[in-house]
Amino acid sequence: MSNLIKSLTLITVLIFVSSCNNSYKPNNSTNNNNNNTNTSKTMYLKVRVNGESKNKAFYKETSMYAKDIDFSINNKTYSYTADFNGGYYLCVDKTGNLIDTQKYIFDNKIKFDYNSSDRQKTLNGYIWLGYNSILFFRNSLNIMIPINLFDEAKYTNIALITITLYPDNSSYTYTFDGFESIK
């Protein structure tokens, strides 16, 4: 009988130990992998603005060519004033049908935060263009930045965007031009 009790006790201990080993399983995906922590980061924007109109929308009265841009994303606004092109400012032609900043404009206030796990980030805002009066205003600007394409080893944390304005039908398009390369 003592052998039977010893055997039953041993079987009971083995079953208990076995059930204890199966009941605790660490979650390796969150507890043991420090490389996948979800961290908050900052991305800046550089914006190039151009536009097309068949109705001279970028020119008013006798001498008001588009020169001022107010650009706002996520409640952060940047103002830019063109100081080139011999008085035609942003207008590529003297008729006021075409505009172009001819470069990316930048202010370190125009930025957004994202998490390292984000695949894309949608930005909301407005763009105003004028000269002492409103020539063009778009109050529902939506821009999507594909964060999943950002590689910190290749790029700085600056997204490049081109916004094209079409005031004749009160519309716009945007192009994500990529991220600024590390020099």
C-alpha positions as CSV (number, residue, x, y, z in Angstrom):
1,M,0.0,0.0,0.0
2,S,2.8,2.3,0.7
3,N,4.0,1.9,-2.9
4,L,0.6,2.8,-4.1
5,I,0.4,5.9,-2.0
6,K,3.9,6.9,-3.1
7,S,2.9,6.4,-6.8
8,L,-0.3,8.3,-6.4
9,T,1.5,11.1,-4.6
10,L,4.1,11.3,-7.3
11,I,1.4,11.3,-10.0
12,T,-0.4,14.1,-8.2
13,V,2.7,16.1,-7.8
14,L,3.5,15.7,-11.5
15,I,0.0,16.7,-12.6
16,F,0.2,19.8,-10.3
17,V,3.7,20.8,-11.6
18,S,2.6,20.2,-15.2
19,S,-0.6,22.4,-14.7
20,C,1.5,25.1,-13.1
21,N,3.9,25.2,-16.1
22,N,1.0,25.5,-18.6
23,S,-0.8,28.2,-16.7
24,Y,1.9,30.9,-16.9
25,K,3.0,32.0,-20.3
26,P,4.7,35.3,-20.6
27,N,3.5,37.6,-23.5
28,N,6.8,37.9,-25.3
29,S,5.4,40.4,-27.8
30,T,5.0,43.1,-25.2
31,N,7.0,42.1,-22.1
32,N,10.3,40.9,-23.6
33,N,10.6,42.9,-26.8
34,N,11.8,46.5,-26.0
35,N,12.2,47.3,-29.7
36,N,8.4,47.5,-30.3
37,T,7.6,50.2,-27.8
38,N,5.2,52.8,-29.1
39,T,6.9,56.1,-28.9
40,S,5.7,59.6,-29.9
41,K,7.8,61.5,-32.5
42,T,7.6,64.8,-34.3
43,M,7.4,65.3,-38.1
44,Y,7.8,68.8,-39.7
45,L,6.4,69.9,-43.1
46,K,7.9,71.8,-46.0
47,V,5.2,73.0,-48.4
48,R,5.4,74.2,-52.0
49,V,2.3,76.0,-53.3
50,N,1.4,76.5,-56.9
51,G,-1.9,77.2,-58.7
52,E,-3.7,77.4,-62.0
53,S,-6.6,79.6,-63.1
54,K,-8.0,80.5,-66.5
55,N,-9.8,83.5,-64.9
56,K,-6.9,85.5,-63.5
57,A,-7.8,84.5,-60.0
58,F,-4.4,85.3,-58.6
59,Y,-4.6,89.0,-59.7
60,K,-7.1,91.6,-58.5
61,E,-7.8,95.2,-59.7
62,T,-4.8,96.9,-61.2
63,S,-1.8,95.8,-59.1
64,M,-2.6,93.2,-56.5
65,Y,-0.7,90.0,-57.4
66,A,-0.8,87.1,-55.0
67,K,2.0,87.4,-52.5
68,D,0.8,86.2,-49.0
69,I,0.1,82.6,-47.9
70,D,-1.3,81.5,-44.6
71,F,-1.1,77.8,-44.2
72,S,-2.6,76.0,-41.2
73,I,-2.3,72.4,-40.2
74,N,-3.8,71.0,-37.0
75,N,-4.3,74.5,-35.6
76,K,-0.7,75.6,-36.2
77,T,-0.4,78.5,-38.7
78,Y,2.5,79.7,-40.8
79,S,2.5,82.9,-42.8
80,Y,4.7,83.4,-45.8
81,T,5.2,86.5,-47.9
82,A,6.8,86.3,-51.3
83,D,9.5,88.9,-51.9
84,F,10.7,88.1,-55.4
85,N,9.6,88.2,-59.0
86,G,9.7,92.0,-59.6
87,G,6.3,92.9,-58.1
88,Y,4.5,89.9,-59.5
89,Y,5.4,87.9,-56.3
90,L,4.0,84.4,-56.6
91,C,2.5,85.0,-60.1
92,V,4.6,83.2,-62.7
93,D,2.9,85.2,-65.4
94,K,1.7,88.8,-65.5
95,T,-1.9,87.7,-66.0
96,G,-2.5,86.1,-62.6
97,N,-3.3,82.7,-64.0
98,L,-0.3,80.8,-62.6
99,I,1.4,80.9,-59.2
100,D,4.4,79.1,-57.7
101,T,6.4,79.5,-54.5
102,Q,9.3,78.1,-56.5
103,K,10.6,76.4,-53.4
104,Y,9.4,74.6,-50.3
105,I,8.5,77.0,-47.6
106,F,9.2,76.1,-44.0
107,D,8.5,77.1,-40.4
108,N,9.2,74.9,-37.4
109,K,5.7,75.6,-36.1
110,I,4.2,73.5,-38.8
111,K,4.6,70.0,-37.4
112,F,2.6,67.1,-36.1
113,D,3.2,64.3,-33.7
114,Y,2.9,60.6,-34.6
115,N,3.4,57.3,-33.0
116,S,6.0,54.9,-34.2
117,S,3.2,52.4,-34.9
118,D,1.3,54.8,-37.1
119,R,1.0,53.8,-40.8
120,Q,-0.3,57.2,-41.9
121,K,-1.3,60.5,-40.5
122,T,-4.1,62.7,-41.8
123,L,-3.6,66.4,-41.3
124,N,-6.5,69.0,-41.4
125,G,-6.3,72.7,-41.9
126,Y,-6.7,75.6,-44.4
127,I,-4.8,77.6,-46.9
128,W,-5.3,81.3,-47.6
129,L,-3.7,83.2,-50.5
130,G,-3.9,86.9,-51.3
131,Y,-2.6,90.4,-51.2
132,N,-4.5,92.8,-48.9
133,S,-7.7,90.9,-49.8
134,I,-8.7,87.3,-50.2
135,L,-7.8,85.9,-53.6
136,F,-8.3,82.3,-52.6
137,F,-9.3,80.5,-49.4
138,R,-9.7,76.8,-48.9
139,N,-11.0,76.0,-45.4
140,S,-11.0,72.2,-45.6
141,L,-7.5,71.1,-46.4
142,N,-6.9,67.4,-45.8
143,I,-3.4,65.9,-46.3
144,M,-2.3,62.3,-45.7
145,I,1.3,61.6,-44.8
146,P,2.4,57.9,-45.2
147,I,4.4,57.5,-42.1
148,N,5.1,53.8,-42.9
149,L,7.5,55.0,-45.7
150,F,9.6,57.1,-43.3
151,D,13.1,55.6,-42.6
152,E,15.1,57.4,-40.0
153,A,18.3,56.1,-41.5
154,K,17.6,57.7,-44.9
155,Y,15.5,60.8,-44.1
156,T,15.2,63.8,-41.8
157,N,11.9,64.2,-40.0
158,I,10.6,66.6,-42.7
159,A,7.7,65.7,-45.0
160,L,7.6,67.5,-48.4
161,I,4.2,68.4,-49.8
162,T,3.1,70.3,-53.0
163,I,-0.3,71.9,-52.9
164,T,-1.9,72.9,-56.2
165,L,-4.8,75.4,-56.0
166,Y,-7.6,75.6,-58.5
167,P,-9.6,78.7,-57.6
168,D,-11.8,78.6,-60.7
169,N,-13.6,75.6,-59.1
170,S,-12.6,76.2,-55.5
171,S,-10.6,73.0,-55.3
172,Y,-7.1,71.8,-54.7
173,T,-4.8,68.7,-55.0
174,Y,-1.8,67.8,-53.0
175,T,1.1,65.6,-53.7
176,F,3.3,63.9,-51.0
177,D,6.7,64.4,-52.5
178,G,8.5,62.2,-50.0
179,F,10.7,62.9,-47.0
180,E,13.8,65.2,-47.0
181,S,16.9,63.1,-47.5
182,I,19.7,63.2,-45.0
183,K,22.5,65.2,-46.5
